[in-house]
Amino acid sequence: MKTAIHPEYRYVIFNDLASGEKILTRTTANSEKTAEWEDGNTYPVIDVEISAASHPFYTGKQRIMDTAGRVERFNARFKGFGGKK
């Protein structure tokens, strides 16, 4: 392996903005924002919009869409389209 061409691999706190859960892991990403972790050390913090802690696929909490309103609008829009001749 060539030396001095790879990014630094360091500990970073990922902060899930949706659920508030924080995860300490290693990555090459960096951030100017820092926070103190449970072990007393200070690490860079990367805010993420969604993670496994808040994603509907992993939590099982799906958002219900207004499908009835969409179907009614579609039917009203194309009511006379493709009629019998």
PDB file with one MODEL, atoms N, CA, C and O in Angstrom:
MODEL        1
ATOM      1  N   MET A   1       0.824  -1.182   0.000  1.00  0.00           N
ATOM      2  CA  MET A   1       0.000   0.000   0.000  1.00  0.00           C
ATOM      3  C   MET A   1       0.866   1.242   0.000  1.00  0.00           C
ATOM      4  O   MET A   1       1.908   1.289   0.653  1.00  0.00           O
ATOM      5  N   LYS A   2       0.429   2.238  -0.732  1.00  0.00           N
ATOM      6  CA  LYS A   2       1.137   3.503  -0.739  1.00  0.00           C
ATOM      7  C   LYS A   2       0.851   4.244   0.564  1.00  0.00           C
ATOM      8  O   LYS A   2      -0.252   4.164   1.106  1.00  0.00           O
ATOM      9  N   THR A   3       1.833   4.949   1.049  1.00  0.00           N
ATOM     10  CA  THR A   3       1.650   5.706   2.279  1.00  0.00           C
ATOM     11  C   THR A   3       1.195   7.122   1.967  1.00  0.00           C
ATOM     12  O   THR A   3       1.473   7.656   0.893  1.00  0.00           O
ATOM     13  N   ALA A   4       0.499   7.716   2.908  1.00  0.00           N
ATOM     14  CA  ALA A   4       0.069   9.126   2.872  1.00  0.00           C
ATOM     15  C   ALA A   4      -0.933   9.441   1.766  1.00  0.00           C
ATOM     16  O   ALA A   4      -1.039  10.603   1.375  1.00  0.00           O
ATOM     17  N   ILE A   5      -1.666   8.469   1.247  1.00  0.00           N
ATOM     18  CA  ILE A   5      -2.698   8.771   0.247  1.00  0.00           C
ATOM     19  C   ILE A   5      -4.094   8.456   0.764  1.00  0.00           C
ATOM     20  O   ILE A   5      -5.080   8.837   0.133  1.00  0.00           O
ATOM     21  N   HIS A   6      -4.200   7.778   1.887  1.00  0.00           N
ATOM     22  CA  HIS A   6      -5.493   7.374   2.411  1.00  0.00           C
ATOM     23  C   HIS A   6      -5.987   8.382   3.452  1.00  0.00           C
ATOM     24  O   HIS A   6      -5.189   8.927   4.214  1.00  0.00           O
ATOM     25  N   PRO A   7      -7.304   8.631   3.487  1.00  0.00           N
ATOM     26  CA  PRO A   7      -7.825   9.565   4.487  1.00  0.00           C
ATOM     27  C   PRO A   7      -7.718   8.963   5.896  1.00  0.00           C
ATOM     28  O   PRO A   7      -7.645   7.746   6.071  1.00  0.00           O
ATOM     29  N   GLU A   8      -7.712   9.845   6.874  1.00  0.00           N
ATOM     30  CA  GLU A   8      -7.615   9.406   8.262  1.00  0.00           C
ATOM     31  C   GLU A   8      -8.910   8.706   8.679  1.00  0.00           C
ATOM     32  O   GLU A   8     -10.005   9.207   8.423  1.00  0.00           O
ATOM     33  N   TYR A   9      -8.774   7.560   9.313  1.00  0.00           N
ATOM     34  CA  TYR A   9      -9.905   6.757   9.782  1.00  0.00           C
ATOM     35  C   TYR A   9     -10.029   7.004  11.282  1.00  0.00           C
ATOM     36  O   TYR A   9      -9.161   6.584  12.047  1.00  0.00           O
ATOM     37  N   ARG A  10     -11.108   7.688  11.721  1.00  0.00           N
ATOM     38  CA  ARG A  10     -11.224   8.121  13.105  1.00  0.00           C
ATOM     39  C   ARG A  10     -12.600   7.844  13.668  1.00  0.00           C
ATOM     40  O   ARG A  10     -13.538   7.538  12.932  1.00  0.00           O
ATOM     41  N   TYR A  11     -12.712   7.955  14.987  1.00  0.00           N
ATOM     42  CA  TYR A  11     -13.999   7.816  15.653  1.00  0.00           C
ATOM     43  C   TYR A  11     -14.811   9.091  15.462  1.00  0.00           C
ATOM     44  O   TYR A  11     -14.285  10.200  15.556  1.00  0.00           O
ATOM     45  N   VAL A  12     -16.107   8.910  15.191  1.00  0.00           N
ATOM     46  CA  VAL A  12     -17.029  10.018  14.971  1.00  0.00           C
ATOM     47  C   VAL A  12     -18.370   9.652  15.601  1.00  0.00           C
ATOM     48  O   VAL A  12     -18.759   8.484  15.604  1.00  0.00           O
ATOM     49  N   ILE A  13     -19.069  10.638  16.129  1.00  0.00           N
ATOM     50  CA  ILE A  13     -20.423  10.435  16.663  1.00  0.00           C
ATOM     51  C   ILE A  13     -21.415  10.797  15.567  1.00  0.00           C
ATOM     52  O   ILE A  13     -21.397  11.917  15.058  1.00  0.00           O
ATOM     53  N   PHE A  14     -22.282   9.853  15.202  1.00  0.00           N
ATOM     54  CA  PHE A  14     -23.371  10.136  14.275  1.00  0.00           C
ATOM     55  C   PHE A  14     -24.613  10.436  15.099  1.00  0.00           C
ATOM     56  O   PHE A  14     -25.034   9.617  15.917  1.00  0.00           O
ATOM     57  N   ASN A  15     -25.201  11.611  14.885  1.00  0.00           N
ATOM     58  CA  ASN A  15     -26.373  12.063  15.625  1.00  0.00           C
ATOM     59  C   ASN A  15     -27.593  11.994  14.719  1.00  0.00           C
ATOM     60  O   ASN A  15     -27.684  12.736  13.741  1.00  0.00           O
ATOM     61  N   ASP A  16     -28.544  11.097  15.040  1.00  0.00           N
ATOM     62  CA  ASP A  16     -29.787  10.970  14.273  1.00  0.00           C
ATOM     63  C   ASP A  16     -30.719  12.092  14.701  1.00  0.00           C
ATOM     64  O   ASP A  16     -31.179  12.108  15.843  1.00  0.00           O
ATOM     65  N   LEU A  17     -31.006  13.031  13.805  1.00  0.00           N
ATOM     66  CA  LEU A  17     -31.841  14.176  14.134  1.00  0.00           C
ATOM     67  C   LEU A  17     -33.301  13.796  14.359  1.00  0.00           C
ATOM     68  O   LEU A  17     -34.006  14.479  15.102  1.00  0.00           O
ATOM     69  N   ALA A  18     -33.763  12.722  13.731  1.00  0.00           N
ATOM     70  CA  ALA A  18     -35.166  12.319  13.861  1.00  0.00           C
ATOM     71  C   ALA A  18     -35.455  11.654  15.202  1.00  0.00           C
ATOM     72  O   ALA A  18     -36.493  11.917  15.808  1.00  0.00           O
ATOM     73  N   SER A  19     -34.549  10.794  15.675  1.00  0.00           N
ATOM     74  CA  SER A  19     -34.813  10.064  16.913  1.00  0.00           C
ATOM     75  C   SER A  19     -33.987  10.550  18.092  1.00  0.00           C
ATOM     76  O   SER A  19     -34.309  10.242  19.239  1.00  0.00           O
ATOM     77  N   GLY A  20     -32.925  11.307  17.826  1.00  0.00           N
ATOM     78  CA  GLY A  20     -32.065  11.781  18.888  1.00  0.00           C
ATOM     79  C   GLY A  20     -31.019  10.780  19.345  1.00  0.00           C
ATOM     80  O   GLY A  20     -30.250  11.066  20.262  1.00  0.00           O
ATOM     81  N   GLU A  21     -30.978   9.613  18.721  1.00  0.00           N
ATOM     82  CA  GLU A  21     -30.000   8.588  19.095  1.00  0.00           C
ATOM     83  C   GLU A  21     -28.624   8.968  18.560  1.00  0.00           C
ATOM     84  O   GLU A  21     -28.491   9.494  17.455  1.00  0.00           O
ATOM     85  N   LYS A  22     -27.614   8.692  19.364  1.00  0.00           N
ATOM     86  CA  LYS A  22     -26.235   8.957  18.970  1.00  0.00           C
ATOM     87  C   LYS A  22     -25.474   7.642  18.895  1.00  0.00           C
ATOM     88  O   LYS A  22     -25.655   6.765  19.739  1.00  0.00           O
ATOM     89  N   ILE A  23     -24.614   7.507  17.873  1.00  0.00           N
ATOM     90  CA  ILE A  23     -23.854   6.281  17.641  1.00  0.00           C
ATOM     91  C   ILE A  23     -22.392   6.654  17.474  1.00  0.00           C
ATOM     92  O   ILE A  23     -22.064   7.539  16.683  1.00  0.00           O
ATOM     93  N   LEU A  24     -21.517   5.994  18.202  1.00  0.00           N
ATOM     94  CA  LEU A  24     -20.084   6.196  18.045  1.00  0.00           C
ATOM     95  C   LEU A  24     -19.552   5.094  17.139  1.00  0.00           C
ATOM     96  O   LEU A  24     -19.690   3.907  17.433  1.00  0.00           O
ATOM     97  N   THR A  25     -18.946   5.503  16.039  1.00  0.00           N
ATOM     98  CA  THR A  25     -18.398   4.547  15.085  1.00  0.00           C
ATOM     99  C   THR A  25     -17.183   5.180  14.422  1.00  0.00           C
ATOM    100  O   THR A  25     -16.841   6.331  14.695  1.00  0.00           O
ATOM    101  N   ARG A  26     -16.546   4.429  13.562  1.00  0.00           N
ATOM    102  CA  ARG A  26     -15.368   4.948  12.866  1.00  0.00           C
ATOM    103  C   ARG A  26     -15.708   5.232  11.414  1.00  0.00           C
ATOM    104  O   ARG A  26     -16.488   4.512  10.790  1.00  0.00           O
ATOM    105  N   THR A  27     -15.108   6.295  10.884  1.00  0.00           N
ATOM    106  CA  THR A  27     -15.348   6.697   9.509  1.00  0.00           C
ATOM    107  C   THR A  27     -14.215   7.604   9.037  1.00  0.00           C
ATOM    108  O   THR A  27     -13.379   8.032   9.834  1.00  0.00           O
ATOM    109  N   THR A  28     -14.194   7.889   7.751  1.00  0.00           N
ATOM    110  CA  THR A  28     -13.225   8.840   7.212  1.00  0.00           C
ATOM    111  C   THR A  28     -13.820  10.236   7.124  1.00  0.00           C
ATOM    112  O   THR A  28     -13.099  11.197   6.857  1.00  0.00           O
ATOM    113  N   ALA A  29     -15.131  10.366   7.346  1.00  0.00           N
ATOM    114  CA  ALA A  29     -15.784  11.677   7.316  1.00  0.00           C
ATOM    115  C   ALA A  29     -15.351  12.491   8.535  1.00  0.00           C
ATOM    116  O   ALA A  29     -15.016  11.937   9.582  1.00  0.00           O
ATOM    117  N   ASN A  30     -15.366  13.808   8.377  1.00  0.00           N
ATOM    118  CA  ASN A  30     -14.960  14.681   9.466  1.00  0.00           C
ATOM    119  C   ASN A  30     -15.965  15.811   9.611  1.00  0.00           C
ATOM    120  O   ASN A  30     -16.743  16.081   8.697  1.00  0.00           O
ATOM    121  N   SER A  31     -15.946  16.465  10.752  1.00  0.00           N
ATOM    122  CA  SER A  31     -16.847  17.560  11.019  1.00  0.00           C
ATOM    123  C   SER A  31     -16.169  18.539  11.960  1.00  0.00           C
ATOM    124  O   SER A  31     -15.320  18.153  12.764  1.00  0.00           O
ATOM    125  N   GLU A  32     -16.542  19.801  11.861  1.00  0.00           N
ATOM    126  CA  GLU A  32     -16.011  20.825  12.772  1.00  0.00           C
ATOM    127  C   GLU A  32     -16.737  20.782  14.113  1.00  0.00           C
ATOM    128  O   GLU A  32     -16.177  21.176  15.136  1.00  0.00           O
ATOM    129  N   LYS A  33     -17.982  20.303  14.111  1.00  0.00           N
ATOM    130  CA  LYS A  33     -18.786  20.227  15.327  1.00  0.00           C
ATOM    131  C   LYS A  33     -18.285  19.061  16.187  1.00  0.00           C
ATOM    132  O   LYS A  33     -18.017  17.981  15.661  1.00  0.00           O
ATOM    133  N   THR A  34     -18.156  19.268  17.497  1.00  0.00           N
ATOM    134  CA  THR A  34     -17.672  18.216  18.385  1.00  0.00           C
ATOM    135  C   THR A  34     -18.598  18.065  19.582  1.00  0.00           C
ATOM    136  O   THR A  34     -19.371  18.965  19.910  1.00  0.00           O
ATOM    137  N   ALA A  35     -18.504  16.906  20.226  1.00  0.00           N
ATOM    138  CA  ALA A  35     -19.288  16.635  21.440  1.00  0.00           C
ATOM    139  C   ALA A  35     -18.524  15.632  22.294  1.00  0.00           C
ATOM    140  O   ALA A  35     -17.673  14.889  21.806  1.00  0.00           O
ATOM    141  N   GLU A  36     -18.850  15.633  23.570  1.00  0.00           N
ATOM    142  CA  GLU A  36     -18.223  14.686  24.486  1.00  0.00           C
ATOM    143  C   GLU A  36     -19.054  13.413  24.544  1.00  0.00           C
ATOM    144  O   GLU A  36     -20.278  13.470  24.668  1.00  0.00           O
ATOM    145  N   TRP A  37     -18.395  12.271  24.456  1.00  0.00           N
ATOM    146  CA  TRP A  37     -19.046  10.965  24.493  1.00  0.00           C
ATOM    147  C   TRP A  37     -19.048  10.436  25.917  1.00  0.00           C
ATOM    148  O   TRP A  37     -18.439  11.042  26.800  1.00  0.00           O
ATOM    149  N   GLU A  38     -19.719   9.323  26.155  1.00  0.00           N
ATOM    150  CA  GLU A  38     -19.858   8.725  27.482  1.00  0.00           C
ATOM    151  C   GLU A  38     -18.518   8.371  28.117  1.00  0.00           C
ATOM    152  O   GLU A  38     -18.409   8.331  29.343  1.00  0.00           O
ATOM    153  N   ASP A  39     -17.500   8.114  27.302  1.00  0.00           N
ATOM    154  CA  ASP A  39     -16.189   7.735  27.838  1.00  0.00           C
ATOM    155  C   ASP A  39     -15.357   8.943  28.258  1.00  0.00           C
ATOM    156  O   ASP A  39     -14.231   8.782  28.729  1.00  0.00           O
ATOM    157  N   GLY A  40     -15.897  10.153  28.094  1.00  0.00           N
ATOM    158  CA  GLY A  40     -15.194  11.368  28.484  1.00  0.00           C
ATOM    159  C   GLY A  40     -14.362  11.995  27.391  1.00  0.00           C
ATOM    160  O   GLY A  40     -13.847  13.098  27.576  1.00  0.00           O
ATOM    161  N   ASN A  41     -14.210  11.336  26.264  1.00  0.00           N
ATOM    162  CA  ASN A  41     -13.440  11.873  25.141  1.00  0.00           C
ATOM    163  C   ASN A  41     -14.318  12.737  24.246  1.00  0.00           C
ATOM    164  O   ASN A  41     -15.535  12.555  24.200  1.00  0.00           O
ATOM    165  N   THR A  42     -13.708  13.668  23.544  1.00  0.00           N
ATOM    166  CA  THR A  42     -14.415  14.544  22.614  1.00  0.00           C
ATOM    167  C   THR A  42     -14.185  14.039  21.197  1.00  0.00           C
ATOM    168  O   THR A  42     -13.051  13.785  20.789  1.00  0.00           O
ATOM    169  N   TYR A  43     -15.293  13.896  20.444  1.00  0.00           N
ATOM    170  CA  TYR A  43     -15.242  13.389  19.074  1.00  0.00           C
ATOM    171  C   TYR A  43     -15.994  14.336  18.147  1.00  0.00           C
ATOM    172  O   TYR A  43     -16.870  15.072  18.599  1.00  0.00           O
ATOM    173  N   PRO A  44     -15.660  14.327  16.842  1.00  0.00           N
ATOM    174  CA  PRO A  44     -16.451  15.090  15.870  1.00  0.00           C
ATOM    175  C   PRO A  44     -17.871  14.513  15.783  1.00  0.00           C
ATOM    176  O   PRO A  44     -18.072  13.313  15.972  1.00  0.00           O
ATOM    177  N   VAL A  45     -18.844  15.374  15.496  1.00  0.00           N
ATOM    178  CA  VAL A  45     -20.252  14.962  15.391  1.00  0.00           C
ATOM    179  C   VAL A  45     -20.739  15.210  13.971  1.00  0.00           C
ATOM    180  O   VAL A  45     -20.538  16.288  13.413  1.00  0.00           O
ATOM    181  N   ILE A  46     -21.383  14.198  13.392  1.00  0.00           N
ATOM    182  CA  ILE A  46     -22.006  14.325  12.077  1.00  0.00           C
ATOM    183  C   ILE A  46     -23.503  14.108  12.259  1.00  0.00           C
ATOM    184  O   ILE A  46     -23.932  13.045  12.708  1.00  0.00           O
ATOM    185  N   ASP A  47     -24.298  15.121  11.910  1.00  0.00           N
ATOM    186  CA  ASP A  47     -25.754  15.027  12.013  1.00  0.00           C
ATOM    187  C   ASP A  47     -26.301  14.349  10.764  1.00  0.00           C
ATOM    188  O   ASP A  47     -25.952  14.715   9.642  1.00  0.00           O
ATOM    189  N   VAL A  48     -27.164  13.353  10.971  1.00  0.00           N
ATOM    190  CA  VAL A  48     -27.822  12.667   9.859  1.00  0.00           C
ATOM    191  C   VAL A  48     -29.325  12.814  10.019  1.00  0.00           C
ATOM    192  O   VAL A  48     -29.835  12.818  11.139  1.00  0.00           O
ATOM    193  N   GLU A  49     -30.033  12.934   8.909  1.00  0.00           N
ATOM    194  CA  GLU A  49     -31.480  13.120   8.930  1.00  0.00           C
ATOM    195  C   GLU A  49     -32.199  11.863   9.415  1.00  0.00           C
ATOM    196  O   GLU A  49     -33.196  11.947  10.133  1.00  0.00           O
ATOM    197  N   ILE A  50     -31.688  10.702   9.018  1.00  0.00           N
ATOM    198  CA  ILE A  50     -32.377   9.454   9.325  1.00  0.00           C
ATOM    199  C   ILE A  50     -31.347   8.334   9.432  1.00  0.00           C
ATOM    200  O   ILE A  50     -30.348   8.328   8.713  1.00  0.00           O
ATOM    201  N   SER A  51     -31.594   7.403  10.321  1.00  0.00           N
ATOM    202  CA  SER A  51     -30.718   6.240  10.481  1.00  0.00           C
ATOM    203  C   SER A  51     -31.598   5.026  10.767  1.00  0.00           C
ATOM    204  O   SER A  51     -32.824   5.117  10.695  1.00  0.00           O
ATOM    205  N   ALA A  52     -30.988   3.906  11.087  1.00  0.00           N
ATOM    206  CA  ALA A  52     -31.757   2.699  11.387  1.00  0.00           C
ATOM    207  C   ALA A  52     -32.638   2.902  12.615  1.00  0.00           C
ATOM    208  O   ALA A  52     -33.637   2.199  12.771  1.00  0.00           O
ATOM    209  N   ALA A  53     -32.295   3.839  13.486  1.00  0.00           N
ATOM    210  CA  ALA A  53     -33.094   4.092  14.686  1.00  0.00           C
ATOM    211  C   ALA A  53     -34.407   4.797  14.373  1.00  0.00           C
ATOM    212  O   ALA A  53     -35.346   4.719  15.165  1.00  0.00           O
ATOM    213  N   SER A  54     -34.494   5.487  13.229  1.00  0.00           N
ATOM    214  CA  SER A  54     -35.713   6.227  12.919  1.00  0.00           C
ATOM    215  C   SER A  54     -36.319   5.882  11.564  1.00  0.00           C
ATOM    216  O   SER A  54     -37.389   6.394  11.235  1.00  0.00           O
ATOM    217  N   HIS A  55     -35.680   5.040  10.775  1.00  0.00           N
ATOM    218  CA  HIS A  55     -36.196   4.702   9.450  1.00  0.00           C
ATOM    219  C   HIS A  55     -37.395   3.761   9.586  1.00  0.00           C
ATOM    220  O   HIS A  55     -37.327   2.794  10.345  1.00  0.00           O
ATOM    221  N   PRO A  56     -38.492   4.024   8.865  1.00  0.00           N
ATOM    222  CA  PRO A  56     -39.696   3.190   8.983  1.00  0.00           C
ATOM    223  C   PRO A  56     -39.466   1.718   8.671  1.00  0.00           C
ATOM    224  O   PRO A  56     -40.137   0.865   9.252  1.00  0.00           O
ATOM    225  N   PHE A  57     -38.553   1.395   7.785  1.00  0.00           N
ATOM    226  CA  PHE A  57     -38.300  -0.002   7.448  1.00  0.00           C
ATOM    227  C   PHE A  57     -37.779  -0.766   8.664  1.00  0.00           C
ATOM    228  O   PHE A  57     -38.180  -1.906   8.900  1.00  0.00           O
ATOM    229  N   TYR A  58     -36.892  -0.146   9.431  1.00  0.00           N
ATOM    230  CA  TYR A  58     -36.290  -0.812  10.578  1.00  0.00           C
ATOM    231  C   TYR A  58     -37.150  -0.720  11.833  1.00  0.00           C
ATOM    232  O   TYR A  58     -37.107  -1.616  12.677  1.00  0.00           O
ATOM    233  N   THR A  59     -37.935   0.355  11.969  1.00  0.00           N
ATOM    234  CA  THR A  59     -38.753   0.527  13.170  1.00  0.00           C
ATOM    235  C   THR A  59     -40.121  -0.127  13.038  1.00  0.00           C
ATOM    236  O   THR A  59     -40.761  -0.418  14.049  1.00  0.00           O
ATOM    237  N   GLY A  60     -40.584  -0.366  11.809  1.00  0.00           N
ATOM    238  CA  GLY A  60     -41.903  -0.960  11.601  1.00  0.00           C
ATOM    239  C   GLY A  60     -43.024   0.051  11.688  1.00  0.00           C
ATOM    240  O   GLY A  60     -44.192  -0.331  11.637  1.00  0.00           O
ATOM    241  N   LYS A  61     -42.713   1.320  11.817  1.00  0.00           N
ATOM    242  CA  LYS A  61     -43.723   2.376  11.914  1.00  0.00           C
ATOM    243  C   LYS A  61     -43.819   3.094  10.576  1.00  0.00           C
ATOM    244  O   LYS A  61     -43.073   4.037  10.314  1.00  0.00           O
ATOM    245  N   GLN A  62     -44.736   2.648   9.739  1.00  0.00           N
ATOM    246  CA  GLN A  62     -44.926   3.241   8.429  1.00  0.00           C
ATOM    247  C   GLN A  62     -45.839   4.453   8.536  1.00  0.00           C
ATOM    248  O   GLN A  62     -46.759   4.468   9.354  1.00  0.00           O
ATOM    249  N   ARG A  63     -45.595   5.461   7.721  1.00  0.00           N
ATOM    250  CA  ARG A  63     -46.498   6.597   7.651  1.00  0.00           C
ATOM    251  C   ARG A  63     -47.625   6.241   6.694  1.00  0.00           C
ATOM    252  O   ARG A  63     -47.379   5.670   5.632  1.00  0.00           O
ATOM    253  N   ILE A  64     -48.831   6.566   7.051  1.00  0.00           N
ATOM    254  CA  ILE A  64     -49.988   6.249   6.215  1.00  0.00           C
ATOM    255  C   ILE A  64     -50.204   7.394   5.231  1.00  0.00           C
ATOM    256  O   ILE A  64     -50.338   8.554   5.622  1.00  0.00           O
ATOM    257  N   MET A  65     -50.236   7.047   3.963  1.00  0.00           N
ATOM    258  CA  MET A  65     -50.440   8.042   2.915  1.00  0.00           C
ATOM    259  C   MET A  65     -51.942   8.199   2.659  1.00  0.00           C
ATOM    260  O   MET A  65     -52.727   7.296   2.951  1.00  0.00           O
ATOM    261  N   ASP A  66     -52.323   9.330   2.121  1.00  0.00           N
ATOM    262  CA  ASP A  66     -53.712   9.590   1.781  1.00  0.00           C
ATOM    263  C   ASP A  66     -53.995   8.977   0.411  1.00  0.00           C
ATOM    264  O   ASP A  66     -54.115   9.691  -0.584  1.00  0.00           O
ATOM    265  N   THR A  67     -54.102   7.643   0.369  1.00  0.00           N
ATOM    266  CA  THR A  67     -54.303   6.970  -0.909  1.00  0.00           C
ATOM    267  C   THR A  67     -55.731   7.131  -1.410  1.00  0.00           C
ATOM    268  O   THR A  67     -55.956   7.164  -2.619  1.00  0.00           O
ATOM    269  N   ALA A  68     -56.697   7.231  -0.507  1.00  0.00           N
ATOM    270  CA  ALA A  68     -58.090   7.373  -0.942  1.00  0.00           C
ATOM    271  C   ALA A  68     -58.277   8.672  -1.706  1.00  0.00           C
ATOM    272  O   ALA A  68     -58.931   8.682  -2.749  1.00  0.00           O
ATOM    273  N   GLY A  69     -57.727   9.751  -1.217  1.00  0.00           N
ATOM    274  CA  GLY A  69     -57.841  11.036  -1.898  1.00  0.00           C
ATOM    275  C   GLY A  69     -57.150  11.021  -3.242  1.00  0.00           C
ATOM    276  O   GLY A  69     -57.641  11.638  -4.188  1.00  0.00           O
ATOM    277  N   ARG A  70     -56.048  10.349  -3.354  1.00  0.00           N
ATOM    278  CA  ARG A  70     -55.320  10.266  -4.613  1.00  0.00           C
ATOM    279  C   ARG A  70     -56.095   9.461  -5.643  1.00  0.00           C
ATOM    280  O   ARG A  70     -56.161   9.836  -6.814  1.00  0.00           O
ATOM    281  N   VAL A  71     -56.680   8.354  -5.201  1.00  0.00           N
ATOM    282  CA  VAL A  71     -57.457   7.511  -6.118  1.00  0.00           C
ATOM    283  C   VAL A  71     -58.684   8.266  -6.607  1.00  0.00           C
ATOM    284  O   VAL A  71     -59.012   8.202  -7.792  1.00  0.00           O
ATOM    285  N   GLU A  72     -59.371   8.983  -5.716  1.00  0.00           N
ATOM    286  CA  GLU A  72     -60.555   9.749  -6.116  1.00  0.00           C
ATOM    287  C   GLU A  72     -60.192  10.851  -7.105  1.00  0.00           C
ATOM    288  O   GLU A  72     -60.923  11.078  -8.069  1.00  0.00           O
ATOM    289  N   ARG A  73     -59.082  11.532  -6.884  1.00  0.00           N
ATOM    290  CA  ARG A  73     -58.649  12.575  -7.826  1.00  0.00           C
ATOM    291  C   ARG A  73     -58.305  11.975  -9.178  1.00  0.00           C
ATOM    292  O   ARG A  73     -58.628  12.558 -10.213  1.00  0.00           O
ATOM    293  N   PHE A  74     -57.646  10.805  -9.186  1.00  0.00           N
ATOM    294  CA  PHE A  74     -57.304  10.141 -10.440  1.00  0.00           C
ATOM    295  C   PHE A  74     -58.566   9.758 -11.197  1.00  0.00           C
ATOM    296  O   PHE A  74     -58.673  10.015 -12.396  1.00  0.00           O
ATOM    297  N   ASN A  75     -59.525   9.141 -10.503  1.00  0.00           N
ATOM    298  CA  ASN A  75     -60.769   8.726 -11.160  1.00  0.00           C
ATOM    299  C   ASN A  75     -61.545   9.918 -11.684  1.00  0.00           C
ATOM    300  O   ASN A  75     -62.114   9.839 -12.773  1.00  0.00           O
ATOM    301  N   ALA A  76     -61.591  11.021 -10.949  1.00  0.00           N
ATOM    302  CA  ALA A  76     -62.301  12.210 -11.405  1.00  0.00           C
ATOM    303  C   ALA A  76     -61.607  12.817 -12.624  1.00  0.00           C
ATOM    304  O   ALA A  76     -62.268  13.321 -13.532  1.00  0.00           O
ATOM    305  N   ARG A  77     -60.317  12.770 -12.641  1.00  0.00           N
ATOM    306  CA  ARG A  77     -59.563  13.360 -13.741  1.00  0.00           C
ATOM    307  C   ARG A  77     -59.734  12.579 -15.032  1.00  0.00           C
ATOM    308  O   ARG A  77     -59.834  13.170 -16.107  1.00  0.00           O
ATOM    309  N   PHE A  78     -59.768  11.256 -14.936  1.00  0.00           N
ATOM    310  CA  PHE A  78     -59.829  10.418 -16.125  1.00  0.00           C
ATOM    311  C   PHE A  78     -61.183   9.694 -16.248  1.00  0.00           C
ATOM    312  O   PHE A  78     -61.246   8.577 -16.762  1.00  0.00           O
ATOM    313  N   LYS A  79     -62.233  10.317 -15.787  1.00  0.00           N
ATOM    314  CA  LYS A  79     -63.574   9.699 -15.764  1.00  0.00           C
ATOM    315  C   LYS A  79     -64.049   9.319 -17.172  1.00  0.00           C
ATOM    316  O   LYS A  79     -64.547   8.211 -17.371  1.00  0.00           O
ATOM    317  N   GLY A  80     -63.906  10.198 -18.125  1.00  0.00           N
ATOM    318  CA  GLY A  80     -64.415   9.927 -19.471  1.00  0.00           C
ATOM    319  C   GLY A  80     -63.362   9.375 -20.415  1.00  0.00           C
ATOM    320  O   GLY A  80     -63.655   9.170 -21.593  1.00  0.00           O
ATOM    321  N   PHE A  81     -62.191   9.135 -19.962  1.00  0.00           N
ATOM    322  CA  PHE A  81     -61.087   8.690 -20.825  1.00  0.00           C
ATOM    323  C   PHE A  81     -61.253   7.205 -21.144  1.00  0.00           C
ATOM    324  O   PHE A  81     -61.496   6.402 -20.244  1.00  0.00           O
ATOM    325  N   GLY A  82     -61.125   6.843 -22.397  1.00  0.00           N
ATOM    326  CA  GLY A  82     -61.180   5.437 -22.801  1.00  0.00           C
ATOM    327  C   GLY A  82     -62.574   4.842 -22.746  1.00  0.00           C
ATOM    328  O   GLY A  82     -62.733   3.637 -22.545  1.00  0.00           O
ATOM    329  N   GLY A  83     -63.574   5.671 -22.922  1.00  0.00           N
ATOM    330  CA  GLY A  83     -64.956   5.180 -22.898  1.00  0.00           C
ATOM    331  C   GLY A  83     -65.252   4.280 -24.095  1.00  0.00           C
ATOM    332  O   GLY A  83     -64.511   4.267 -25.079  1.00  0.00           O
ATOM    333  N   LYS A  84     -66.353   3.524 -23.992  1.00  0.00           N
ATOM    334  CA  LYS A  84     -66.741   2.610 -25.062  1.00  0.00           C
ATOM    335  C   LYS A  84     -67.226   3.396 -26.260  1.00  0.00           C
ATOM    336  O   LYS A  84     -67.866   4.438 -26.117  1.00  0.00           O
ATOM    337  N   LYS A  85     -66.912   2.884 -27.463  1.00  0.00           N
ATOM    338  CA  LYS A  85     -67.314   3.554 -28.710  1.00  0.00           C
ATOM    339  C   LYS A  85     -68.441   2.822 -29.353  1.00  0.00           C
ATOM    340  O   LYS A  85     -68.919   3.230 -30.412  1.00  0.00           O
TER     341      LYS A  85
ENDMDL
END
